[in-house]
Amino acid sequence: FQNYTAGNAYLLHSSTYTGFSVSNWFSGLGFESIESADDKPFWQINPHVIPNQKMTFYFRPSRENAVLSLPSGVLSLSEMKVAACRKNVMQSVRIEDIPSLVKGVVTYTGNLSYDAPPSDRDLLVPENELPAMIKIAEELALDTMSDREILDTIQDYFLTDYTYSLTLKGKQDQKTPLQNFLNVTKSGHCEFFATATALLLRQAKIPARYATGYM
């Protein structure tokens, strides 16, 4: 992505997922079509608000259909040479029948979220991952804390007791890769940290989702 100023960083969102099974997150949410305005390359993603910001982006896809990584609070997209633009309730935006290089302009708020509100699915912990979540929640005494204290405690827990690594170590004789990460190696890449955090927050009765993107 282009057009960022020195000293500023943009957190770009791609996809959000609500369900987890063994080693994969999924959303189960369909995409609805967004019609272009007057047959022009302009798509109104959310109602226009002021103030807002604009960013020009460049995207080189690896397939004909792709999900964009965009800043938070997307209002509109324009100047893209694509056949179709769709979004789901989690604000993931997919473009279809796209060229080898996509250029576009996104208008956004930078802070306002249009994600679907929390639901019961955002509190579900898979049965096979439940014992580990219960154990850690009890060790950290999360049930005695406020939501803010829970967030800080979980963050400190993974920063202190776990290490980041792209190498998956251990015999992985646990039932799932996440259990191996939590119970044996205590080392792994970002997907393990994000998954463990989301499920641990759910165990503490705080709705949580798994989101992908980058800074």
N, C-alpha and C positions, 0 to 999 in steps of 0.2 A: 504494500500500500504506500501511496505517495502523499505529499502535501502535509507533512507534519513538521512542526517547528522544533528547533533545538531546545531541549529542556522539557518538552511536552511528550507524554507517552499516551497512546490510545489503546484501551483494552478492547479488542475486537472479538465479537461473539459470532460463532458459527452455528452450532447445534446444541439443543438441550434435550436431555433424556430423563425419563422418569422410572423406568423399570430396569432391574438388574437380574441376570441369571448366569451363574457359574463364572464367566469371564467377560460377558458382553452387556453393554447397556443398550436399551432400545426405547423408542418413544411410542410406537403404535399410533401415531397421530398423522392424519392425512394432510395434504397440502391443498389449499384452495387457490384458484386462479385469480390473478389480479389483472384486470383489463387495462391496457394502455389507453392514455387519454387522446381521443380524436385521432387514433391511428398514429400517434407520435410516440417516440421512445421515452415515455414518461409514465411511471407507475406510482400511484399514491398508496403507500404502505399503511400509514396511519394518518389521522387528521392533522392538518397543518397547525403548528403552534409557533408563537414568537416569545422569546428569542430562539433562534436555532443556528446551526453551523453547517458548513458545506465542506466536503472532502472529495477530491478526485482520486479514484482508485484504478489500479491496473491488476488484472487477474489472468493468469495463464492456467487454464484448466487441463486436467488429465483425461477428461471424458466429455461427452456431448452435453450431459446434464451435471450440474454441480451446485453445491450450497455455498453461498458467499460468506465471507467473514466481514462483519460490519460493526461500526461503533454502536453504542447503546442508544435506544430511543429513535430508531429509524423512522423518518417521516415520508421520504420519497426517494425514488431512484430515477435517473434520467440518463440520456445519451448512450444507452447500451444497445448494441446491435445483437439482440437475442430474439428468439421466436416467442418465448413465453416466460412469465415471471409468476412465481407462486410463493405462498407463505403458509405456515401453520400457526397454531395458537401460542407456540413458544417463541414466536418471532424468528424462526429460521426461514431464510429466504432462498429459494431455489430458482435457478435460471436454466432454460432448456434450449437445445439446438443452438449451441453457442460456437463462435469462431475460436481459433487457436489463441487469440489474445482479446480479452474483454477490457474495454475502458468504460468507466461510468462515473456519474456524480451522485453522491449520497447526501441528502439533507437529514440532519439528525439533531436530537436535543443534547446528547452527551450524558444525560443522567436519568431522564424519565423512562421508566420501564413500561412496556406494553405486554409483558408476559401474562399468561393465564394465571389467575390466583391459585394459591395452594389448594390441593385436594387430598383425599385419603390416600391416593396412590403415592403421594410424596412423603408418606410416613411408613411405607411398606419396607420391611427387612426380610430378605429371602430366608426361609427356614434353615437352610444349610449354613448360612452365615450368622444366624442368630446367637449361638453359644458364644462366639468370640465377641460379638457386640455387647452382650450382657456382661461378660467377664470384665471387659475394659470399662464399661459404664459404671460398674460397681467399684472397681479399683479406683476410679477417678472421683467417685461419689457425685456423679453428675445430677442425681435426683435431688441434691441439696442446694443446687445453684440456680441463679437467675439465667436467662437466656444469654445475656452478655458474658457472664462468667463461664458458661458452658463453651461458648465460642472461643474465648481466650484459653481455656484449659485444654481443649482439644488441639488447638494450634500449638501450644507449648509442648504438649505430649508428643506430637509427631516431630517437632523440631528437635526435641531433646533425646528421645529414645530411638529414633529411626534415622537412616541415612539414605541419600539419593544415589541410585546406581542404575545404569542401563543393562547391567549384567544380572540375570536372574540366577541367584545362587541357591544352594541347598538341594536336597534330594527331591523336594516337592512331593513328599509322601503324604501331605495333607489332602483332604478331600477336594479342596479348590485352591487355585492360585492365590486368592486373597487370604485364605487361612494360612498358607505357607508364608506369605508376607507378614502377617500379624503375629503368628506363633513361632516361627522358626528364624527366618532370615532378618526380619526387621529392616529390610533394604529393598528398594525397588524404584521404578520410575514413576512419573507423575500420575499415570492412570491408577496406580495402587493407592497413592496418597489421596487422590480426589475421591476414589470409590470408598475407601475406608472412612474418610471424613464424612461423606454424604450419609452413609449407612449409620455411622455412630451418632450423627445429629438426629437422624430419624429415631434411633433407639432412645434418644433423650427427648423425644416428642417435639422436635423442631423440624418442620417440613424442609426437605432438601432435594435438590436435583443435581445431576451431573451435566456440566456444560463444557463444550470445547471452544477453543479460540486461542488467541495469543496477544501478547503485548507488543 
